[in-house]
Amino acid sequence: MPLPKPKPTRTSTELDDMAEKAREASEVLKAMAHESRLLLLCALAEGEKSVTELEQFLGERQSSVSQQLARLRLDRLVATRRDGKVIYYRLANQGVRKILGAIYDVFCEPVRRRR
């Protein structure tokens, strides 16, 4: 029986790149690791929404929703568009949508489909 081939050793540049990507992933996951922010992202996965629509969705006051949206915007998970006095929010990129899809598949998929 032949011996398994040893795994190639990673270069310091590859390790630095991996560390940077791990830091980025950690920041995204920290931003998503709050129930209200995760709910906001799930609502935005359905499409662009105004702050008022998001307030109604969460059933929270405008100040609370705006605080959570500010954090998501700071972490570049959501983007905005202004139309007059109304600000609309949407997911910032497909990466966020993919992560939400994975969370949905694990935690939200209807029970009958899991069997």
Jmol script that loads the backbone (N, CA, C; Angstrom):
load data "model"
ATOM      1  N   MET A   1       0.844  -1.164   0.000  1.00  0.00           N
ATOM      2  CA  MET A   1       0.000   0.000   0.000  1.00  0.00           C
ATOM      3  C   MET A   1       0.897   1.237   0.000  1.00  0.00           C
ATOM      4  N   PRO A   2       0.693   2.148  -0.978  1.00  0.00           N
ATOM      5  CA  PRO A   2       1.554   3.328  -1.053  1.00  0.00           C
ATOM      6  C   PRO A   2       1.229   4.315   0.073  1.00  0.00           C
ATOM      7  N   LEU A   3       2.254   5.014   0.477  1.00  0.00           N
ATOM      8  CA  LEU A   3       2.075   6.040   1.506  1.00  0.00           C
ATOM      9  C   LEU A   3       1.372   7.251   0.915  1.00  0.00           C
ATOM     10  N   PRO A   4       0.542   7.912   1.718  1.00  0.00           N
ATOM     11  CA  PRO A   4      -0.136   9.110   1.195  1.00  0.00           C
ATOM     12  C   PRO A   4       0.883  10.212   0.931  1.00  0.00           C
ATOM     13  N   LYS A   5       0.573  11.005  -0.084  1.00  0.00           N
ATOM     14  CA  LYS A   5       1.449  12.123  -0.409  1.00  0.00           C
ATOM     15  C   LYS A   5       1.328  13.189   0.669  1.00  0.00           C
ATOM     16  N   PRO A   6       2.455  13.761   1.073  1.00  0.00           N
ATOM     17  CA  PRO A   6       2.360  14.829   2.074  1.00  0.00           C
ATOM     18  C   PRO A   6       1.684  16.060   1.476  1.00  0.00           C
ATOM     19  N   LYS A   7       0.937  16.765   2.330  1.00  0.00           N
ATOM     20  CA  LYS A   7       0.294  17.991   1.875  1.00  0.00           C
ATOM     21  C   LYS A   7       1.354  19.048   1.641  1.00  0.00           C
ATOM     22  N   PRO A   8       1.189  19.842   0.600  1.00  0.00           N
ATOM     23  CA  PRO A   8       2.176  20.891   0.352  1.00  0.00           C
ATOM     24  C   PRO A   8       2.165  21.923   1.476  1.00  0.00           C
ATOM     25  N   THR A   9       3.320  22.417   1.818  1.00  0.00           N
ATOM     26  CA  THR A   9       3.447  23.429   2.853  1.00  0.00           C
ATOM     27  C   THR A   9       3.005  24.768   2.282  1.00  0.00           C
ATOM     28  N   ARG A  10       2.236  25.491   3.050  1.00  0.00           N
ATOM     29  CA  ARG A  10       1.762  26.806   2.616  1.00  0.00           C
ATOM     30  C   ARG A  10       2.870  27.831   2.816  1.00  0.00           C
ATOM     31  N   THR A  11       2.937  28.741   1.874  1.00  0.00           N
ATOM     32  CA  THR A  11       3.916  29.821   1.984  1.00  0.00           C
ATOM     33  C   THR A  11       3.408  30.863   2.965  1.00  0.00           C
ATOM     34  N   SER A  12       4.307  31.716   3.420  1.00  0.00           N
ATOM     35  CA  SER A  12       3.893  32.758   4.358  1.00  0.00           C
ATOM     36  C   SER A  12       2.894  33.716   3.693  1.00  0.00           C
ATOM     37  N   THR A  13       3.031  33.937   2.383  1.00  0.00           N
ATOM     38  CA  THR A  13       2.091  34.790   1.664  1.00  0.00           C
ATOM     39  C   THR A  13       0.703  34.154   1.654  1.00  0.00           C
ATOM     40  N   GLU A  14       0.638  32.849   1.415  1.00  0.00           N
ATOM     41  CA  GLU A  14      -0.647  32.147   1.424  1.00  0.00           C
ATOM     42  C   GLU A  14      -1.280  32.200   2.813  1.00  0.00           C
ATOM     43  N   LEU A  15      -0.459  32.031   3.844  1.00  0.00           N
ATOM     44  CA  LEU A  15      -0.980  32.104   5.215  1.00  0.00           C
ATOM     45  C   LEU A  15      -1.462  33.510   5.540  1.00  0.00           C
ATOM     46  N   ASP A  16      -0.738  34.510   5.077  1.00  0.00           N
ATOM     47  CA  ASP A  16      -1.169  35.897   5.287  1.00  0.00           C
ATOM     48  C   ASP A  16      -2.505  36.147   4.592  1.00  0.00           C
ATOM     49  N   ASP A  17      -2.651  35.633   3.370  1.00  0.00           N
ATOM     50  CA  ASP A  17      -3.909  35.785   2.632  1.00  0.00           C
ATOM     51  C   ASP A  17      -5.054  35.081   3.357  1.00  0.00           C
ATOM     52  N   MET A  18      -4.771  33.873   3.861  1.00  0.00           N
ATOM     53  CA  MET A  18      -5.792  33.133   4.595  1.00  0.00           C
ATOM     54  C   MET A  18      -6.191  33.882   5.869  1.00  0.00           C
ATOM     55  N   ALA A  19      -5.227  34.435   6.555  1.00  0.00           N
ATOM     56  CA  ALA A  19      -5.504  35.176   7.787  1.00  0.00           C
ATOM     57  C   ALA A  19      -6.356  36.400   7.487  1.00  0.00           C
ATOM     58  N   GLU A  20      -6.074  37.091   6.405  1.00  0.00           N
ATOM     59  CA  GLU A  20      -6.858  38.268   6.026  1.00  0.00           C
ATOM     60  C   GLU A  20      -8.296  37.867   5.687  1.00  0.00           C
ATOM     61  N   LYS A  21      -8.455  36.788   4.951  1.00  0.00           N
ATOM     62  CA  LYS A  21      -9.805  36.316   4.604  1.00  0.00           C
ATOM     63  C   LYS A  21     -10.557  35.863   5.861  1.00  0.00           C
ATOM     64  N   ALA A  22      -9.861  35.224   6.789  1.00  0.00           N
ATOM     65  CA  ALA A  22     -10.488  34.804   8.046  1.00  0.00           C
ATOM     66  C   ALA A  22     -10.941  36.025   8.845  1.00  0.00           C
ATOM     67  N   ARG A  23     -10.153  37.090   8.838  1.00  0.00           N
ATOM     68  CA  ARG A  23     -10.521  38.317   9.535  1.00  0.00           C
ATOM     69  C   ARG A  23     -11.776  38.919   8.900  1.00  0.00           C
ATOM     70  N   GLU A  24     -11.805  38.965   7.566  1.00  0.00           N
ATOM     71  CA  GLU A  24     -12.970  39.503   6.861  1.00  0.00           C
ATOM     72  C   GLU A  24     -14.224  38.679   7.173  1.00  0.00           C
ATOM     73  N   ALA A  25     -14.089  37.357   7.131  1.00  0.00           N
ATOM     74  CA  ALA A  25     -15.231  36.482   7.418  1.00  0.00           C
ATOM     75  C   ALA A  25     -15.710  36.674   8.851  1.00  0.00           C
ATOM     76  N   SER A  26     -14.779  36.820   9.768  1.00  0.00           N
ATOM     77  CA  SER A  26     -15.123  37.030  11.172  1.00  0.00           C
ATOM     78  C   SER A  26     -15.912  38.317  11.357  1.00  0.00           C
ATOM     79  N   GLU A  27     -15.512  39.380  10.674  1.00  0.00           N
ATOM     80  CA  GLU A  27     -16.217  40.662  10.774  1.00  0.00           C
ATOM     81  C   GLU A  27     -17.647  40.550  10.229  1.00  0.00           C
ATOM     82  N   VAL A  28     -17.810  39.858   9.117  1.00  0.00           N
ATOM     83  CA  VAL A  28     -19.152  39.674   8.537  1.00  0.00           C
ATOM     84  C   VAL A  28     -20.015  38.865   9.500  1.00  0.00           C
ATOM     85  N   LEU A  29     -19.460  37.792  10.035  1.00  0.00           N
ATOM     86  CA  LEU A  29     -20.237  36.948  10.933  1.00  0.00           C
ATOM     87  C   LEU A  29     -20.589  37.678  12.229  1.00  0.00           C
ATOM     88  N   LYS A  30     -19.695  38.519  12.726  1.00  0.00           N
ATOM     89  CA  LYS A  30     -20.005  39.320  13.920  1.00  0.00           C
ATOM     90  C   LYS A  30     -21.177  40.249  13.645  1.00  0.00           C
ATOM     91  N   ALA A  31     -21.172  40.883  12.487  1.00  0.00           N
ATOM     92  CA  ALA A  31     -22.258  41.802  12.138  1.00  0.00           C
ATOM     93  C   ALA A  31     -23.583  41.057  12.022  1.00  0.00           C
ATOM     94  N   MET A  32     -23.543  39.830  11.543  1.00  0.00           N
ATOM     95  CA  MET A  32     -24.764  39.051  11.356  1.00  0.00           C
ATOM     96  C   MET A  32     -25.221  38.377  12.651  1.00  0.00           C
ATOM     97  N   ALA A  33     -24.352  38.336  13.655  1.00  0.00           N
ATOM     98  CA  ALA A  33     -24.624  37.590  14.882  1.00  0.00           C
ATOM     99  C   ALA A  33     -25.490  38.368  15.869  1.00  0.00           C
ATOM    100  N   HIS A  34     -26.434  39.106  15.367  1.00  0.00           N
ATOM    101  CA  HIS A  34     -27.389  39.848  16.187  1.00  0.00           C
ATOM    102  C   HIS A  34     -28.758  39.593  15.586  1.00  0.00           C
ATOM    103  N   GLU A  35     -29.703  39.198  16.414  1.00  0.00           N
ATOM    104  CA  GLU A  35     -31.011  38.766  15.907  1.00  0.00           C
ATOM    105  C   GLU A  35     -31.682  39.817  15.020  1.00  0.00           C
ATOM    106  N   SER A  36     -31.700  41.073  15.455  1.00  0.00           N
ATOM    107  CA  SER A  36     -32.365  42.115  14.660  1.00  0.00           C
ATOM    108  C   SER A  36     -31.652  42.350  13.335  1.00  0.00           C
ATOM    109  N   ARG A  37     -30.325  42.369  13.364  1.00  0.00           N
ATOM    110  CA  ARG A  37     -29.585  42.582  12.111  1.00  0.00           C
ATOM    111  C   ARG A  37     -29.802  41.418  11.155  1.00  0.00           C
ATOM    112  N   LEU A  38     -29.834  40.212  11.685  1.00  0.00           N
ATOM    113  CA  LEU A  38     -30.062  39.041  10.831  1.00  0.00           C
ATOM    114  C   LEU A  38     -31.472  39.093  10.226  1.00  0.00           C
ATOM    115  N   LEU A  39     -32.454  39.492  11.019  1.00  0.00           N
ATOM    116  CA  LEU A  39     -33.813  39.632  10.491  1.00  0.00           C
ATOM    117  C   LEU A  39     -33.884  40.704   9.410  1.00  0.00           C
ATOM    118  N   LEU A  40     -33.184  41.820   9.626  1.00  0.00           N
ATOM    119  CA  LEU A  40     -33.140  42.868   8.608  1.00  0.00           C
ATOM    120  C   LEU A  40     -32.549  42.332   7.305  1.00  0.00           C
ATOM    121  N   LEU A  41     -31.460  41.596   7.413  1.00  0.00           N
ATOM    122  CA  LEU A  41     -30.830  41.027   6.218  1.00  0.00           C
ATOM    123  C   LEU A  41     -31.762  40.046   5.518  1.00  0.00           C
ATOM    124  N   CYS A  42     -32.480  39.247   6.292  1.00  0.00           N
ATOM    125  CA  CYS A  42     -33.436  38.306   5.693  1.00  0.00           C
ATOM    126  C   CYS A  42     -34.539  39.056   4.949  1.00  0.00           C
ATOM    127  N   ALA A  43     -35.016  40.149   5.540  1.00  0.00           N
ATOM    128  CA  ALA A  43     -36.038  40.951   4.865  1.00  0.00           C
ATOM    129  C   ALA A  43     -35.483  41.532   3.571  1.00  0.00           C
ATOM    130  N   LEU A  44     -34.249  41.985   3.604  1.00  0.00           N
ATOM    131  CA  LEU A  44     -33.636  42.588   2.420  1.00  0.00           C
ATOM    132  C   LEU A  44     -33.285  41.547   1.357  1.00  0.00           C
ATOM    133  N   ALA A  45     -33.176  40.293   1.761  1.00  0.00           N
ATOM    134  CA  ALA A  45     -32.932  39.230   0.775  1.00  0.00           C
ATOM    135  C   ALA A  45     -34.124  39.099  -0.168  1.00  0.00           C
ATOM    136  N   GLU A  46     -35.304  39.554   0.289  1.00  0.00           N
ATOM    137  CA  GLU A  46     -36.507  39.525  -0.547  1.00  0.00           C
ATOM    138  C   GLU A  46     -36.554  40.702  -1.509  1.00  0.00           C
ATOM    139  N   GLY A  47     -35.718  41.717  -1.264  1.00  0.00           N
ATOM    140  CA  GLY A  47     -35.685  42.885  -2.138  1.00  0.00           C
ATOM    141  C   GLY A  47     -35.499  44.165  -1.351  1.00  0.00           C
ATOM    142  N   GLU A  48     -35.276  45.226  -2.084  1.00  0.00           N
ATOM    143  CA  GLU A  48     -35.053  46.544  -1.502  1.00  0.00           C
ATOM    144  C   GLU A  48     -36.256  46.988  -0.668  1.00  0.00           C
ATOM    145  N   LYS A  49     -35.963  47.621   0.495  1.00  0.00           N
ATOM    146  CA  LYS A  49     -37.029  48.073   1.382  1.00  0.00           C
ATOM    147  C   LYS A  49     -36.665  49.425   1.984  1.00  0.00           C
ATOM    148  N   SER A  50     -37.695  50.211   2.277  1.00  0.00           N
ATOM    149  CA  SER A  50     -37.492  51.495   2.943  1.00  0.00           C
ATOM    150  C   SER A  50     -37.318  51.261   4.443  1.00  0.00           C
ATOM    151  N   VAL A  51     -36.820  52.272   5.138  1.00  0.00           N
ATOM    152  CA  VAL A  51     -36.676  52.187   6.582  1.00  0.00           C
ATOM    153  C   VAL A  51     -38.034  51.926   7.231  1.00  0.00           C
ATOM    154  N   THR A  52     -39.073  52.596   6.743  1.00  0.00           N
ATOM    155  CA  THR A  52     -40.419  52.411   7.287  1.00  0.00           C
ATOM    156  C   THR A  52     -40.874  50.959   7.137  1.00  0.00           C
ATOM    157  N   GLU A  53     -40.644  50.371   5.978  1.00  0.00           N
ATOM    158  CA  GLU A  53     -41.012  48.966   5.759  1.00  0.00           C
ATOM    159  C   GLU A  53     -40.248  48.054   6.715  1.00  0.00           C
ATOM    160  N   LEU A  54     -38.976  48.358   6.939  1.00  0.00           N
ATOM    161  CA  LEU A  54     -38.166  47.541   7.842  1.00  0.00           C
ATOM    162  C   LEU A  54     -38.617  47.701   9.292  1.00  0.00           C
ATOM    163  N   GLU A  55     -39.021  48.907   9.679  1.00  0.00           N
ATOM    164  CA  GLU A  55     -39.566  49.142  11.022  1.00  0.00           C
ATOM    165  C   GLU A  55     -40.807  48.274  11.237  1.00  0.00           C
ATOM    166  N   GLN A  56     -41.686  48.290  10.246  1.00  0.00           N
ATOM    167  CA  GLN A  56     -42.920  47.503  10.341  1.00  0.00           C
ATOM    168  C   GLN A  56     -42.609  46.007  10.393  1.00  0.00           C
ATOM    169  N   PHE A  57     -41.639  45.580   9.610  1.00  0.00           N
ATOM    170  CA  PHE A  57     -41.250  44.170   9.573  1.00  0.00           C
ATOM    171  C   PHE A  57     -40.763  43.714  10.941  1.00  0.00           C
ATOM    172  N   LEU A  58     -39.882  44.512  11.564  1.00  0.00           N
ATOM    173  CA  LEU A  58     -39.316  44.137  12.859  1.00  0.00           C
ATOM    174  C   LEU A  58     -40.237  44.469  14.029  1.00  0.00           C
ATOM    175  N   GLY A  59     -41.134  45.425  13.830  1.00  0.00           N
ATOM    176  CA  GLY A  59     -41.970  45.866  14.927  1.00  0.00           C
ATOM    177  C   GLY A  59     -41.182  46.629  15.975  1.00  0.00           C
ATOM    178  N   GLU A  60     -40.138  47.321  15.537  1.00  0.00           N
ATOM    179  CA  GLU A  60     -39.288  48.094  16.440  1.00  0.00           C
ATOM    180  C   GLU A  60     -39.354  49.571  16.078  1.00  0.00           C
ATOM    181  N   ARG A  61     -38.909  50.412  17.007  1.00  0.00           N
ATOM    182  CA  ARG A  61     -38.884  51.850  16.780  1.00  0.00           C
ATOM    183  C   ARG A  61     -37.841  52.216  15.727  1.00  0.00           C
ATOM    184  N   GLN A  62     -38.055  53.354  15.090  1.00  0.00           N
ATOM    185  CA  GLN A  62     -37.172  53.829  14.028  1.00  0.00           C
ATOM    186  C   GLN A  62     -35.739  53.970  14.507  1.00  0.00           C
ATOM    187  N   SER A  63     -35.538  54.464  15.720  1.00  0.00           N
ATOM    188  CA  SER A  63     -34.169  54.670  16.217  1.00  0.00           C
ATOM    189  C   SER A  63     -33.409  53.356  16.339  1.00  0.00           C
ATOM    190  N   SER A  64     -34.090  52.311  16.793  1.00  0.00           N
ATOM    191  CA  SER A  64     -33.461  50.998  16.934  1.00  0.00           C
ATOM    192  C   SER A  64     -33.119  50.405  15.567  1.00  0.00           C
ATOM    193  N   VAL A  65     -34.059  50.488  14.641  1.00  0.00           N
ATOM    194  CA  VAL A  65     -33.842  49.956  13.290  1.00  0.00           C
ATOM    195  C   VAL A  65     -32.709  50.718  12.607  1.00  0.00           C
ATOM    196  N   SER A  66     -32.709  52.036  12.746  1.00  0.00           N
ATOM    197  CA  SER A  66     -31.658  52.852  12.123  1.00  0.00           C
ATOM    198  C   SER A  66     -30.280  52.520  12.687  1.00  0.00           C
ATOM    199  N   GLN A  67     -30.225  52.240  13.985  1.00  0.00           N
ATOM    200  CA  GLN A  67     -28.945  51.869  14.605  1.00  0.00           C
ATOM    201  C   GLN A  67     -28.422  50.563  14.013  1.00  0.00           C
ATOM    202  N   GLN A  68     -29.304  49.582  13.861  1.00  0.00           N
ATOM    203  CA  GLN A  68     -28.883  48.295  13.295  1.00  0.00           C
ATOM    204  C   GLN A  68     -28.494  48.445  11.820  1.00  0.00           C
ATOM    205  N   LEU A  69     -29.244  49.244  11.089  1.00  0.00           N
ATOM    206  CA  LEU A  69     -28.910  49.476   9.680  1.00  0.00           C
ATOM    207  C   LEU A  69     -27.577  50.201   9.538  1.00  0.00           C
ATOM    208  N   ALA A  70     -27.284  51.120  10.442  1.00  0.00           N
ATOM    209  CA  ALA A  70     -26.002  51.827  10.412  1.00  0.00           C
ATOM    210  C   ALA A  70     -24.848  50.847  10.593  1.00  0.00           C
ATOM    211  N   ARG A  71     -25.015  49.882  11.490  1.00  0.00           N
ATOM    212  CA  ARG A  71     -23.969  48.878  11.693  1.00  0.00           C
ATOM    213  C   ARG A  71     -23.792  48.033  10.433  1.00  0.00           C
ATOM    214  N   LEU A  72     -24.900  47.624   9.829  1.00  0.00           N
ATOM    215  CA  LEU A  72     -24.818  46.816   8.607  1.00  0.00           C
ATOM    216  C   LEU A  72     -24.199  47.611   7.460  1.00  0.00           C
ATOM    217  N   ARG A  73     -24.494  48.885   7.403  1.00  0.00           N
ATOM    218  CA  ARG A  73     -23.905  49.742   6.364  1.00  0.00           C
ATOM    219  C   ARG A  73     -22.409  49.913   6.614  1.00  0.00           C
ATOM    220  N   LEU A  74     -22.019  50.133   7.860  1.00  0.00           N
ATOM    221  CA  LEU A  74     -20.611  50.270   8.228  1.00  0.00           C
ATOM    222  C   LEU A  74     -19.820  49.017   7.854  1.00  0.00           C
ATOM    223  N   ASP A  75     -20.443  47.875   8.040  1.00  0.00           N
ATOM    224  CA  ASP A  75     -19.790  46.600   7.702  1.00  0.00           C
ATOM    225  C   ASP A  75     -19.972  46.208   6.241  1.00  0.00           C
ATOM    226  N   ARG A  76     -20.541  47.108   5.439  1.00  0.00           N
ATOM    227  CA  ARG A  76     -20.722  46.936   4.007  1.00  0.00           C
ATOM    228  C   ARG A  76     -21.561  45.704   3.642  1.00  0.00           C
ATOM    229  N   LEU A  77     -22.554  45.410   4.500  1.00  0.00           N
ATOM    230  CA  LEU A  77     -23.463  44.315   4.191  1.00  0.00           C
ATOM    231  C   LEU A  77     -24.713  44.816   3.482  1.00  0.00           C
ATOM    232  N   VAL A  78     -25.018  46.098   3.653  1.00  0.00           N
ATOM    233  CA  VAL A  78     -26.148  46.703   2.960  1.00  0.00           C
ATOM    234  C   VAL A  78     -25.693  47.965   2.246  1.00  0.00           C
ATOM    235  N   ALA A  79     -26.438  48.326   1.226  1.00  0.00           N
ATOM    236  CA  ALA A  79     -26.198  49.558   0.477  1.00  0.00           C
ATOM    237  C   ALA A  79     -27.497  50.353   0.498  1.00  0.00           C
ATOM    238  N   THR A  80     -27.382  51.657   0.212  1.00  0.00           N
ATOM    239  CA  THR A  80     -28.559  52.521   0.271  1.00  0.00           C
ATOM    240  C   THR A  80     -28.787  53.239  -1.048  1.00  0.00           C
ATOM    241  N   ARG A  81     -30.026  53.694  -1.160  1.00  0.00           N
ATOM    242  CA  ARG A  81     -30.433  54.533  -2.284  1.00  0.00           C
ATOM    243  C   ARG A  81     -31.429  55.534  -1.725  1.00  0.00           C
ATOM    244  N   ARG A  82     -31.261  56.785  -2.075  1.00  0.00           N
ATOM    245  CA  ARG A  82     -32.178  57.822  -1.601  1.00  0.00           C
ATOM    246  C   ARG A  82     -33.112  58.226  -2.738  1.00  0.00           C
ATOM    247  N   ASP A  83     -34.389  58.347  -2.400  1.00  0.00           N
ATOM    248  CA  ASP A  83     -35.390  58.848  -3.335  1.00  0.00           C
ATOM    249  C   ASP A  83     -36.152  59.941  -2.592  1.00  0.00           C
ATOM    250  N   GLY A  84     -35.751  61.181  -2.789  1.00  0.00           N
ATOM    251  CA  GLY A  84     -36.325  62.286  -2.018  1.00  0.00           C
ATOM    252  C   GLY A  84     -35.915  62.161  -0.567  1.00  0.00           C
ATOM    253  N   LYS A  85     -36.903  62.063   0.318  1.00  0.00           N
ATOM    254  CA  LYS A  85     -36.624  61.926   1.749  1.00  0.00           C
ATOM    255  C   LYS A  85     -36.546  60.477   2.204  1.00  0.00           C
ATOM    256  N   VAL A  86     -36.876  59.565   1.306  1.00  0.00           N
ATOM    257  CA  VAL A  86     -36.934  58.148   1.668  1.00  0.00           C
ATOM    258  C   VAL A  86     -35.609  57.472   1.328  1.00  0.00           C
ATOM    259  N   ILE A  87     -35.083  56.699   2.290  1.00  0.00           N
ATOM    260  CA  ILE A  87     -33.861  55.922   2.067  1.00  0.00           C
ATOM    261  C   ILE A  87     -34.263  54.454   1.942  1.00  0.00           C
ATOM    262  N   TYR A  88     -33.786  53.841   0.882  1.00  0.00           N
ATOM    263  CA  TYR A  88     -34.033  52.428   0.638  1.00  0.00           C
ATOM    264  C   TYR A  88     -32.756  51.643   0.883  1.00  0.00           C
ATOM    265  N   TYR A  89     -32.923  50.445   1.448  1.00  0.00           N
ATOM    266  CA  TYR A  89     -31.795  49.561   1.729  1.00  0.00           C
ATOM    267  C   TYR A  89     -31.907  48.307   0.889  1.00  0.00           C
ATOM    268  N   ARG A  90     -30.756  47.747   0.555  1.00  0.00           N
ATOM    269  CA  ARG A  90     -30.680  46.483  -0.185  1.00  0.00           C
ATOM    270  C   ARG A  90     -29.409  45.760   0.259  1.00  0.00           C
ATOM    271  N   LEU A  91     -29.338  44.472  -0.032  1.00  0.00           N
ATOM    272  CA  LEU A  91     -28.106  43.729   0.255  1.00  0.00           C
ATOM    273  C   LEU A  91     -26.998  44.297  -0.612  1.00  0.00           C
ATOM    274  N   ALA A  92     -25.802  44.377  -0.054  1.00  0.00           N
ATOM    275  CA  ALA A  92     -24.698  45.029  -0.746  1.00  0.00           C
ATOM    276  C   ALA A  92     -24.075  44.172  -1.832  1.00  0.00           C
ATOM    277  N   ASN A  93     -24.150  42.847  -1.686  1.00  0.00           N
ATOM    278  CA  ASN A  93     -23.482  42.003  -2.679  1.00  0.00           C
ATOM    279  C   ASN A  93     -24.011  40.572  -2.636  1.00  0.00           C
ATOM    280  N   GLN A  94     -23.597  39.800  -3.611  1.00  0.00           N
ATOM    281  CA  GLN A  94     -24.040  38.408  -3.723  1.00  0.00           C
ATOM    282  C   GLN A  94     -23.461  37.536  -2.620  1.00  0.00           C
ATOM    283  N   GLY A  95     -22.296  37.899  -2.095  1.00  0.00           N
ATOM    284  CA  GLY A  95     -21.705  37.125  -1.003  1.00  0.00           C
ATOM    285  C   GLY A  95     -22.627  37.093   0.211  1.00  0.00           C
ATOM    286  N   VAL A  96     -23.198  38.240   0.550  1.00  0.00           N
ATOM    287  CA  VAL A  96     -24.141  38.322   1.673  1.00  0.00           C
ATOM    288  C   VAL A  96     -25.357  37.447   1.381  1.00  0.00           C
ATOM    289  N   ARG A  97     -25.847  37.506   0.158  1.00  0.00           N
ATOM    290  CA  ARG A  97     -27.004  36.693  -0.237  1.00  0.00           C
ATOM    291  C   ARG A  97     -26.685  35.196  -0.111  1.00  0.00           C
ATOM    292  N   LYS A  98     -25.496  34.775  -0.491  1.00  0.00           N
ATOM    293  CA  LYS A  98     -25.110  33.361  -0.386  1.00  0.00           C
ATOM    294  C   LYS A  98     -25.048  32.909   1.072  1.00  0.00           C
ATOM    295  N   ILE A  99     -24.481  33.760   1.931  1.00  0.00           N
ATOM    296  CA  ILE A  99     -24.397  33.422   3.361  1.00  0.00           C
ATOM    297  C   ILE A  99     -25.801  33.287   3.940  1.00  0.00           C
ATOM    298  N   LEU A 100     -26.682  34.227   3.607  1.00  0.00           N
ATOM    299  CA  LEU A 100     -28.068  34.155   4.077  1.00  0.00           C
ATOM    300  C   LEU A 100     -28.752  32.896   3.557  1.00  0.00           C
ATOM    301  N   GLY A 101     -28.453  32.517   2.321  1.00  0.00           N
ATOM    302  CA  GLY A 101     -29.022  31.289   1.754  1.00  0.00           C
ATOM    303  C   GLY A 101     -28.597  30.062   2.540  1.00  0.00           C
ATOM    304  N   ALA A 102     -27.328  30.029   2.936  1.00  0.00           N
ATOM    305  CA  ALA A 102     -26.832  28.899   3.725  1.00  0.00           C
ATOM    306  C   ALA A 102     -27.496  28.864   5.099  1.00  0.00           C
ATOM    307  N   ILE A 103     -27.660  30.027   5.722  1.00  0.00           N
ATOM    308  CA  ILE A 103     -28.337  30.103   7.023  1.00  0.00           C
ATOM    309  C   ILE A 103     -29.777  29.634   6.877  1.00  0.00           C
ATOM    310  N   TYR A 104     -30.440  30.085   5.820  1.00  0.00           N
ATOM    311  CA  TYR A 104     -31.819  29.659   5.567  1.00  0.00           C
ATOM    312  C   TYR A 104     -31.896  28.144   5.407  1.00  0.00           C
ATOM    313  N   ASP A 105     -30.991  27.580   4.616  1.00  0.00           N
ATOM    314  CA  ASP A 105     -31.011  26.137   4.370  1.00  0.00           C
ATOM    315  C   ASP A 105     -30.858  25.340   5.664  1.00  0.00           C
ATOM    316  N   VAL A 106     -30.038  25.824   6.586  1.00  0.00           N
ATOM    317  CA  VAL A 106     -29.792  25.091   7.824  1.00  0.00           C
ATOM    318  C   VAL A 106     -30.884  25.334   8.860  1.00  0.00           C
ATOM    319  N   PHE A 107     -31.326  26.593   9.008  1.00  0.00           N
ATOM    320  CA  PHE A 107     -32.210  26.936  10.114  1.00  0.00           C
ATOM    321  C   PHE A 107     -33.665  27.193   9.745  1.00  0.00           C
ATOM    322  N   CYS A 108     -33.944  27.543   8.521  1.00  0.00           N
ATOM    323  CA  CYS A 108     -35.295  28.005   8.173  1.00  0.00           C
ATOM    324  C   CYS A 108     -36.028  27.125   7.190  1.00  0.00           C
ATOM    325  N   GLU A 109     -35.351  26.199   6.570  1.00  0.00           N
ATOM    326  CA  GLU A 109     -35.998  25.350   5.585  1.00  0.00           C
ATOM    327  C   GLU A 109     -37.180  24.636   6.235  1.00  0.00           C
ATOM    328  N   PRO A 110     -38.299  24.565   5.562  1.00  0.00           N
ATOM    329  CA  PRO A 110     -39.458  23.884   6.156  1.00  0.00           C
ATOM    330  C   PRO A 110     -39.121  22.465   6.602  1.00  0.00           C
ATOM    331  N   VAL A 111     -39.673  22.082   7.724  1.00  0.00           N
ATOM    332  CA  VAL A 111     -39.364  20.790   8.320  1.00  0.00           C
ATOM    333  C   VAL A 111     -39.655  19.641   7.369  1.00  0.00           C
ATOM    334  N   ARG A 112     -40.736  19.727   6.614  1.00  0.00           N
ATOM    335  CA  ARG A 112     -41.086  18.612   5.726  1.00  0.00           C
ATOM    336  C   ARG A 112     -40.015  18.354   4.680  1.00  0.00           C
ATOM    337  N   ARG A 113     -39.253  19.379   4.316  1.00  0.00           N
ATOM    338  CA  ARG A 113     -38.205  19.209   3.309  1.00  0.00           C
ATOM    339  C   ARG A 113     -36.950  18.616   3.911  1.00  0.00           C
ATOM    340  N   ARG A 114     -36.775  18.661   5.228  1.00  0.00           N
ATOM    341  CA  ARG A 114     -35.582  18.143   5.892  1.00  0.00           C
ATOM    342  C   ARG A 114     -35.603  16.623   5.980  1.00  0.00           C
ATOM    343  N   ARG A 115     -36.770  16.036   5.879  1.00  0.00           N
ATOM    344  CA  ARG A 115     -36.887  14.578   6.067  1.00  0.00           C
ATOM    345  C   ARG A 115     -36.497  13.816   4.857  1.00  0.00           C
TER     346      ARG A 115
END
end "model"
wireframe off; spacefill off
backbone 0.3
color backbone group
